[in-house]
């Protein structure tokens, strides 16, 4: 799971007071991985010499669920913990869309549909950035890239200094030789073809090259002067580089999945809009498709879900009243009211839709839960029940024996295999238990066989050379077992079970 590293000073300053942080994390359903420092981390990974100039300030490393995109940075984590502790965080789950001008991003080429068809964008006006805030922004981008973005294959994010650019922006797809710009951290211009060659040895960017390398056209975002902002999903341009002096931040995201692309944009906007002069405000960007259709981003949409108190109690084995469930969900940042206030019927509740006839008896125990745009992890009523359990505390839920009476026993095939293993072992054989994957050489050159003639499954991206193909025959397993015992003078009998 993702690990968020938060400096101690930042953590307790944002929380407003000091806590026994490991206990607070446990109460919130998180795990404090370790308390360390940058110096200790660098010394552990690169040696004491490299760590000499690193900071010794404490870092709290917190392991968070992979689907909680809203707590993948110090801003979101401390915000959620403050609400959980009842300290409040006004406006933190809602962002007002402010309009300062007419900015739009136009898709001009159908070629983008074959590469990365979707683009979304937003603007954060009059933002105040520091080195720590920039580090947090970059770290959140990287965590999103590795998580929901699936290593940039689904979504790629770019942040730019708006004041260095001239809107409107254009999202286009061009042949690699026609794209030329100065990439981030470089001083000279390169064509896209040259960049692919340049980054083929870069340990950070090399894994992302295959995403577009074989495409006839590469995606590119530019302003009205032709200045290239980024070539997603590879690299941004140096011209629009973000610094501590940046006052207006332009955030764009491109991808192959519109929902995930929108989720990523909403997450970045809700986390860092608190640093705007008007806190929790963002300027929308209108995206004009090649067919003329128009869409406004970021969406920042609330969703209404409904859950019954009876459903909560049945799943948790508790006896909560409606008011208790409301209080617990409010601790998790989910504003909850009686469903009758929002005009929903029981059938509408179960289907998750708005009701046209608000006729619900007050004794129905149905609650309307307003899910903010920060909580994309909530997909079903059971996710809401999970938040109730976290707010109440798992340790406070009474233990109960299951009402069903079950007797476990082994399957007949397992009993038969155990009996056969015992008999064969008593006959003097050694059982060989091996992996179902091996290297290509193991089943070809080492056995004097042609790999091309073998009907095996090849792993497209193996982590190690030992696991490249599936086993085609047990002959390799037996041979390897004998090889490992070749120093023994005794006769070795080997059996490879097939079940």
C-alpha positions as CSV (number, residue, x, y, z in Angstrom):
1,X,0.0,0.0,0.0
2,X,1.1,3.6,-0.5
3,X,3.2,5.2,2.3
4,X,2.9,8.9,3.0
5,X,5.9,10.6,4.6
6,X,5.0,13.7,6.6
7,X,7.6,15.8,8.5
8,X,6.8,16.0,12.2
9,X,6.7,19.8,12.3
10,X,4.2,19.9,9.4
11,X,2.1,17.1,10.8
12,X,1.4,18.6,14.3
13,X,1.3,22.1,13.0
14,X,-1.5,21.2,10.6
15,X,-3.3,19.1,13.3
16,X,-3.1,22.0,15.7
17,X,-1.9,19.9,18.7
18,X,0.4,17.0,19.5
19,X,-0.9,13.4,19.7
20,X,0.3,9.9,20.3
21,X,0.3,9.6,16.6
22,X,0.4,5.8,16.4
23,X,-2.8,5.6,18.5
24,X,-4.5,8.3,16.3
25,X,-3.5,6.4,13.1
26,X,-4.9,3.1,14.6
27,X,-8.2,4.8,15.5
28,X,-8.5,6.1,12.0
29,X,-7.8,2.7,10.5
30,X,-4.2,3.5,9.3
31,X,-0.9,2.1,10.3
32,X,2.2,4.1,11.3
33,X,4.9,2.4,9.3
34,X,7.9,4.0,11.1
35,X,9.3,7.2,12.5
36,X,12.5,8.0,10.7
37,X,14.3,10.9,9.1
38,X,15.6,11.8,5.7
39,X,19.2,11.2,6.9
40,X,18.3,7.8,8.1
41,X,16.5,6.8,4.9
42,X,19.4,8.0,2.7
43,X,22.0,6.3,4.9
44,X,20.0,3.0,4.7
45,X,19.7,3.1,1.0
46,X,22.8,4.9,-0.3
47,X,25.3,4.9,2.6
48,X,26.4,7.3,5.4
49,X,28.5,9.4,3.0
50,X,25.5,10.4,0.9
51,X,23.4,11.1,4.0
52,X,25.8,13.6,5.6
53,X,24.0,16.7,4.3
54,X,20.4,15.4,4.7
55,X,18.0,16.6,7.3
56,X,17.6,14.8,10.6
57,X,14.1,16.1,11.3
58,X,11.6,13.4,12.1
59,X,9.4,11.9,9.4
60,X,6.2,10.0,10.1
61,X,5.6,7.4,7.5
62,X,2.0,6.4,7.4
63,X,0.6,3.4,5.4
64,X,-2.7,4.3,3.8
65,X,-5.3,2.3,1.8
66,X,-4.6,2.4,-2.0
67,X,-8.2,3.6,-2.7
68,X,-8.0,6.6,-0.4
69,X,-6.6,9.1,-2.9
70,X,-7.6,12.0,-0.6
71,X,-5.1,11.0,2.0
72,X,-2.1,10.4,-0.2
73,X,-0.5,13.7,0.8
74,X,0.0,15.6,4.1
75,X,-2.8,18.1,3.2
76,X,-5.4,15.4,2.8
77,X,-4.2,13.2,5.7
78,X,-4.1,15.9,8.3
79,X,-7.5,17.3,7.0
80,X,-9.2,13.9,7.5
81,X,-7.6,13.5,10.9
82,X,-8.8,16.9,12.1
83,X,-12.4,16.1,11.0
84,X,-12.1,12.7,12.7
85,X,-11.0,14.4,16.0
86,X,-13.9,16.9,15.8
87,X,-11.5,19.9,15.2
88,X,-13.3,20.7,11.9
89,X,-11.8,21.8,8.7
90,X,-14.3,24.2,7.2
91,X,-14.8,24.0,3.4
92,X,-12.2,21.3,3.0
93,X,-14.5,18.9,1.2
94,X,-16.0,21.5,-1.2
95,X,-14.3,23.7,-3.8
96,X,-16.0,26.7,-5.3
97,X,-15.6,27.1,-9.0
98,X,-14.6,30.8,-9.6
99,X,-14.5,32.4,-13.0
100,X,-11.8,35.0,-13.7
101,X,-11.6,34.8,-17.4
102,X,-12.4,32.7,-20.5
103,X,-10.0,29.8,-20.6
104,X,-10.4,26.7,-22.7
105,X,-8.5,23.8,-24.1
106,X,-9.4,22.6,-27.6
107,X,-8.9,19.1,-29.0
108,X,-8.1,19.8,-32.7
109,X,-7.1,16.4,-34.0
110,X,-8.8,13.0,-34.2
111,X,-5.4,11.4,-33.8
112,X,-5.6,12.1,-30.1
113,X,-8.4,9.6,-29.9
114,X,-6.0,6.8,-30.9
115,X,-3.4,7.8,-28.4
116,X,-4.8,9.5,-25.3
117,X,-8.4,10.6,-26.1
118,X,-9.3,12.5,-22.9
119,X,-7.9,15.7,-21.4
120,X,-9.1,17.7,-18.4
121,X,-7.8,20.9,-16.8
122,X,-8.2,23.4,-14.0
123,X,-6.6,26.6,-12.7
124,X,-5.7,27.5,-9.1
125,X,-5.5,31.3,-8.9
126,X,-3.3,33.3,-6.5
127,X,-1.8,30.3,-5.0
128,X,1.1,30.6,-2.4
129,X,3.7,27.9,-2.8
130,X,6.7,27.0,-0.6
131,X,9.3,24.4,-1.1
132,X,7.5,22.0,1.3
133,X,4.2,22.6,-0.6
134,X,5.8,22.0,-3.9
135,X,7.4,18.8,-2.6
136,X,4.0,17.7,-1.4
137,X,2.4,18.5,-4.8
138,X,5.1,16.5,-6.7
139,X,4.9,13.6,-4.3
140,X,1.1,13.4,-4.7
141,X,1.5,13.4,-8.4
142,X,3.9,10.5,-8.2
143,X,1.7,8.5,-5.9
144,X,-1.3,9.0,-8.1
145,X,0.8,8.0,-11.1
146,X,1.8,4.8,-9.4
147,X,-1.7,4.1,-8.1
148,X,-4.9,5.0,-10.0
149,X,-2.9,6.1,-13.0
150,X,-1.3,2.7,-13.3
151,X,2.2,4.0,-13.9
152,X,0.9,6.7,-16.3
153,X,-0.6,4.2,-18.7
154,X,-4.2,5.3,-17.8
155,X,-3.6,9.0,-16.8
156,X,-0.7,11.4,-16.8
157,X,-0.6,14.7,-14.8
158,X,1.1,18.0,-15.6
159,X,1.3,21.2,-13.5
160,X,2.4,24.5,-15.1
161,X,3.0,28.1,-14.3
162,X,0.0,29.8,-16.1
163,X,1.7,33.2,-16.1
164,X,4.3,32.0,-18.6
165,X,1.7,30.8,-21.1
166,X,-0.9,32.4,-23.4
167,X,-4.3,30.7,-23.4
168,X,-6.2,29.2,-25.1
169,X,-4.5,25.8,-25.1
170,X,-4.5,23.1,-27.7
171,X,-4.3,19.4,-27.2
172,X,-3.0,17.8,-30.4
173,X,-1.3,14.7,-31.7
174,X,1.7,15.1,-34.1
175,X,4.4,12.9,-35.7
176,X,7.4,12.7,-33.3
177,X,9.7,14.6,-35.7
178,X,7.3,17.6,-35.7
179,X,7.3,18.0,-31.9
180,X,10.2,20.1,-30.6
181,X,10.6,21.7,-27.2
182,X,12.9,22.1,-24.2
183,X,12.0,19.3,-21.7
184,X,12.0,19.8,-17.9
185,X,15.5,20.2,-16.4
186,X,17.2,20.6,-19.8
187,X,18.6,23.7,-21.5
188,X,18.3,22.8,-25.2
189,X,15.4,21.8,-27.4
190,X,14.9,18.2,-28.6
191,X,12.5,16.6,-31.0
192,X,10.2,13.9,-29.6
193,X,12.3,11.3,-31.5
194,X,15.5,12.6,-29.8
195,X,13.7,12.6,-26.4
196,X,12.8,8.9,-26.7
197,X,16.5,8.1,-27.4
198,X,17.6,10.4,-24.6
199,X,15.3,8.9,-21.9
200,X,15.9,5.3,-23.0
201,X,18.6,5.2,-20.3
202,X,16.8,7.3,-17.7
203,X,15.9,5.1,-14.8
204,X,12.8,7.2,-13.9
205,X,11.3,7.9,-17.3
206,X,12.4,4.8,-19.2
207,X,9.4,2.7,-18.0
208,X,6.9,5.2,-19.5
209,X,8.4,5.3,-23.0
210,X,6.6,2.2,-24.3
211,X,3.2,3.8,-23.6
212,X,3.4,5.9,-26.8
213,X,6.7,4.8,-28.4
214,X,5.1,2.7,-31.1
215,X,2.3,5.3,-31.9
216,X,2.5,7.1,-35.2
217,X,1.7,10.4,-33.4
218,X,2.5,11.6,-29.9
219,X,0.1,13.7,-27.8
220,X,1.2,17.3,-27.0
221,X,-0.3,20.2,-25.2
222,X,0.7,23.7,-26.3
223,X,-0.5,27.3,-25.8
224,X,-1.6,29.8,-28.5
225,X,2.0,30.8,-29.2
226,X,2.9,27.2,-29.9
227,X,4.9,26.8,-26.6
228,X,4.8,23.1,-25.6
229,X,3.5,22.6,-22.1
230,X,3.9,18.8,-22.0
231,X,4.2,15.7,-24.1
232,X,2.2,13.3,-21.9
233,X,2.8,10.8,-20.5
234,X,6.6,11.4,-20.7
235,X,7.7,14.9,-19.7
236,X,6.7,18.5,-19.2
237,X,8.3,21.5,-20.8
238,X,10.9,23.6,-19.0
239,X,9.2,26.8,-20.2
240,X,6.1,26.4,-17.8
241,X,8.1,25.0,-14.9
242,X,6.4,25.5,-11.5
243,X,8.5,27.2,-8.8
244,X,7.9,28.9,-5.4
245,X,7.3,32.1,-7.3
246,X,4.3,30.6,-9.3
247,X,1.1,32.4,-8.5
248,X,-1.3,30.9,-10.9
249,X,-1.2,27.1,-11.4
250,X,-2.5,25.3,-14.5
251,X,-3.2,21.6,-13.9
252,X,-3.9,19.3,-16.8
253,X,-4.4,15.5,-17.0
254,X,-4.6,13.3,-20.1
255,X,-5.7,9.7,-20.2
256,X,-7.5,6.8,-21.8
257,X,-10.2,6.7,-19.1
258,X,-12.3,9.8,-18.6
259,X,-13.5,8.9,-15.1
260,X,-10.1,8.2,-13.7
261,X,-8.7,11.3,-15.4
262,X,-11.4,13.4,-13.7
263,X,-10.8,11.7,-10.4
264,X,-7.1,12.6,-10.5
265,X,-7.9,16.3,-11.4
266,X,-10.5,16.6,-8.6
267,X,-8.0,15.1,-6.1
268,X,-5.3,17.6,-7.0
269,X,-7.7,20.6,-6.9
270,X,-9.3,19.7,-3.6
271,X,-6.0,19.1,-1.9
272,X,-4.1,22.2,-3.1
273,X,-6.8,24.8,-3.5
274,X,-6.5,25.5,0.2
275,X,-3.3,27.5,-0.6
276,X,-5.2,30.0,-2.9
277,X,-5.9,33.5,-1.6
278,X,-9.6,32.5,-1.7
279,X,-9.2,29.1,0.0
280,X,-10.9,26.1,-1.6
281,X,-11.6,27.9,-4.9
282,X,-10.7,26.8,-8.4
283,X,-11.2,28.2,-11.9
284,X,-12.8,25.8,-14.3
285,X,-11.5,25.1,-17.8
286,X,-13.8,24.4,-20.7
287,X,-12.7,21.5,-22.9
288,X,-13.9,21.8,-26.5
289,X,-13.9,18.4,-28.3
290,X,-13.0,18.1,-32.0
291,X,-16.7,17.6,-32.8
292,X,-17.6,20.9,-31.1
293,X,-19.0,19.5,-27.8
294,X,-18.0,21.3,-24.6
295,X,-17.3,20.0,-21.1
296,X,-16.4,21.9,-18.0
297,X,-13.7,20.6,-15.6
298,X,-13.0,20.0,-12.7
299,X,-16.4,18.4,-12.0
300,X,-16.2,18.5,-8.2
301,X,-19.5,16.7,-8.0
302,X,-21.2,15.5,-4.8
303,X,-23.0,12.2,-4.8
304,X,-26.0,11.2,-2.6
305,X,-25.9,7.7,-1.2
306,X,-28.4,6.1,1.1
307,X,-28.0,3.5,3.8
308,X,-30.4,2.1,6.4
309,X,-29.5,1.9,10.1
310,X,-30.7,-1.7,10.0
311,X,-28.2,-2.5,7.3
312,X,-25.4,-1.0,9.3
313,X,-26.3,-2.9,12.5
314,X,-26.7,-6.2,10.6
315,X,-23.2,-5.9,9.0
316,X,-21.4,-4.8,12.2
317,X,-23.4,-6.7,14.8
318,X,-24.2,-3.4,16.7
319,X,-27.3,-1.7,18.0
320,X,-26.7,1.9,16.8
321,X,-29.5,4.4,16.6
322,X,-29.9,6.7,13.6
323,X,-28.4,9.7,15.5
324,X,-25.4,7.6,16.5
325,X,-24.7,6.5,12.9
326,X,-25.1,10.2,11.8
327,X,-22.5,11.3,14.4
328,X,-20.1,8.6,13.4
329,X,-20.3,9.3,9.7
330,X,-19.9,13.0,10.3
331,X,-16.5,12.1,12.0
332,X,-15.5,10.6,8.7
333,X,-16.3,13.7,6.7
334,X,-19.6,12.3,5.4
335,X,-22.5,14.8,6.0
336,X,-25.5,12.6,6.9
337,X,-29.1,13.4,7.4
338,X,-32.4,11.6,7.6
339,X,-33.4,10.4,4.1
340,X,-36.9,12.0,4.5
341,X,-35.2,15.4,4.5
342,X,-33.9,14.6,1.0
343,X,-37.2,13.1,-0.3
344,X,-36.3,9.5,-0.9
345,X,-38.4,6.4,-0.8
346,X,-37.2,3.0,0.2
347,X,-37.1,1.6,-3.3
348,X,-35.2,4.7,-4.5
349,X,-32.7,4.2,-1.6
350,X,-31.9,0.7,-2.7
351,X,-31.4,1.8,-6.3
352,X,-29.4,4.8,-5.2
353,X,-31.5,7.4,-7.0
354,X,-33.5,10.5,-6.1
355,X,-37.1,10.2,-5.2
356,X,-40.0,12.1,-6.8
357,X,-42.4,11.3,-4.0
358,X,-41.0,12.1,-0.5
359,X,-43.2,9.8,1.6
360,X,-41.0,8.1,4.1
361,X,-42.0,7.3,7.6
362,X,-39.6,8.8,10.2
363,X,-39.2,5.3,11.7
364,X,-37.7,3.9,8.4
365,X,-34.1,4.4,9.6
366,X,-33.0,5.5,6.2
367,X,-30.1,7.9,6.1
368,X,-28.9,10.1,3.2
369,X,-25.2,10.4,3.0
370,X,-23.6,13.2,1.0
371,X,-20.3,12.0,-0.5
372,X,-17.9,14.8,-1.3
373,X,-15.6,14.9,-4.4
374,X,-12.7,13.8,-2.2
375,X,-14.1,10.4,-1.5
376,X,-14.1,8.4,-4.7
377,X,-13.4,5.3,-2.7
378,X,-17.1,5.1,-1.7
379,X,-18.8,2.9,-4.3
380,X,-21.5,1.1,-2.3
381,X,-23.4,1.2,0.9
382,X,-20.9,-1.3,2.4
383,X,-18.2,1.4,2.1
384,X,-20.3,3.7,4.2
385,X,-20.7,0.9,6.8
386,X,-16.9,0.6,6.8
387,X,-16.6,4.2,7.7
388,X,-19.1,3.7,10.6
389,X,-16.9,0.9,11.9
390,X,-13.7,3.0,11.7
391,X,-15.3,5.9,13.4
392,X,-16.7,3.7,16.2
393,X,-13.5,1.7,16.5
394,X,-13.1,-1.9,15.5
395,X,-12.0,-2.8,19.0
396,X,-15.3,-1.5,20.3
397,X,-17.4,-3.8,18.2
398,X,-18.6,-6.7,20.4
399,X,-17.3,-10.2,19.4
400,X,-20.1,-12.6,18.5
401,X,-20.0,-16.3,17.5
402,X,-21.3,-16.8,13.9
403,X,-25.0,-17.8,13.8
404,X,-24.2,-20.5,11.1
405,X,-22.9,-23.9,12.2
406,X,-20.1,-25.0,9.9
407,X,-17.7,-27.9,10.2
408,X,-14.6,-27.6,8.1
409,X,-13.1,-30.7,6.4
410,X,-10.7,-31.3,3.6
411,X,-11.8,-32.0,0.0
412,X,-11.6,-35.7,-1.1
413,X,-8.9,-34.8,-3.7
414,X,-6.8,-33.2,-1.0
415,X,-7.2,-36.3,1.3
416,X,-6.2,-38.6,-1.6
417,X,-3.1,-36.5,-2.5
418,X,-2.0,-36.5,1.1
419,X,-2.3,-40.2,1.4
420,X,-0.4,-40.7,-1.9
421,X,2.4,-38.4,-0.8
422,X,2.9,-40.3,2.4
423,X,3.0,-43.7,0.7
424,X,5.5,-42.5,-2.0
425,X,7.7,-40.8,0.6
426,X,7.8,-44.1,2.6
427,X,8.9,-45.8,-0.6
428,X,12.1,-43.7,-0.6
429,X,11.2,-40.9,-3.1
430,X,11.8,-37.2,-2.5
431,X,8.9,-34.9,-3.4
432,X,9.8,-31.9,-5.6
433,X,7.6,-28.9,-5.2
434,X,8.5,-26.1,-7.7
435,X,7.2,-22.9,-9.2
436,X,5.0,-23.0,-12.2
437,X,7.3,-20.4,-13.9
438,X,10.9,-20.7,-15.0
439,X,13.4,-18.9,-17.2
440,X,13.5,-19.4,-21.0
441,X,17.0,-21.0,-20.8
442,X,15.8,-23.6,-18.3
443,X,13.4,-25.2,-20.7
444,X,15.3,-24.6,-23.9
445,X,19.1,-24.4,-24.0
446,X,19.7,-26.3,-20.8
447,X,17.5,-29.2,-22.1
448,X,18.9,-28.8,-25.6
449,X,15.5,-27.9,-27.0
450,X,14.4,-25.1,-29.4
451,X,12.3,-22.5,-27.5
452,X,10.4,-21.6,-30.7
453,X,9.0,-25.1,-30.9
454,X,7.7,-25.2,-27.3
455,X,4.0,-24.4,-26.5
456,X,4.6,-22.2,-23.5
457,X,3.1,-19.0,-22.2
458,X,5.6,-16.0,-22.1
459,X,5.3,-13.4,-19.4
460,X,5.4,-10.0,-21.1
461,X,7.1,-8.0,-18.3
462,X,8.8,-10.5,-16.0
463,X,10.3,-9.1,-12.7
464,X,13.2,-11.5,-12.7
465,X,14.8,-13.8,-15.3
466,X,13.8,-16.8,-13.2
467,X,10.1,-16.3,-14.0
468,X,9.8,-15.7,-17.8
469,X,7.7,-18.6,-19.1
470,X,5.4,-21.3,-17.9
471,X,6.6,-24.9,-17.4
472,X,6.1,-27.0,-20.5
473,X,7.1,-30.3,-18.9
474,X,7.9,-31.8,-15.5
475,X,11.2,-32.9,-17.0
476,X,12.9,-29.6,-16.1
477,X,11.6,-29.8,-12.5
478,X,13.0,-33.3,-12.0
479,X,16.3,-32.4,-13.7
480,X,16.8,-29.3,-11.5
481,X,16.0,-31.4,-8.4
482,X,18.6,-33.9,-9.4
483,X,21.1,-31.2,-10.2
484,X,20.7,-29.8,-6.7
485,X,21.6,-33.2,-5.2
486,X,24.5,-34.0,-7.6
487,X,27.0,-33.8,-4.7
488,X,25.2,-36.7,-3.0
489,X,26.7,-40.2,-3.6
490,X,23.4,-41.9,-2.8
491,X,20.8,-42.8,-5.4
492,X,18.1,-40.1,-5.4
493,X,14.5,-41.0,-6.3
494,X,12.4,-37.9,-7.3
495,X,8.6,-37.7,-7.7
496,X,6.9,-34.6,-9.1
497,X,3.2,-34.5,-8.0
498,X,0.8,-33.4,-10.7
499,X,-2.0,-32.2,-8.3
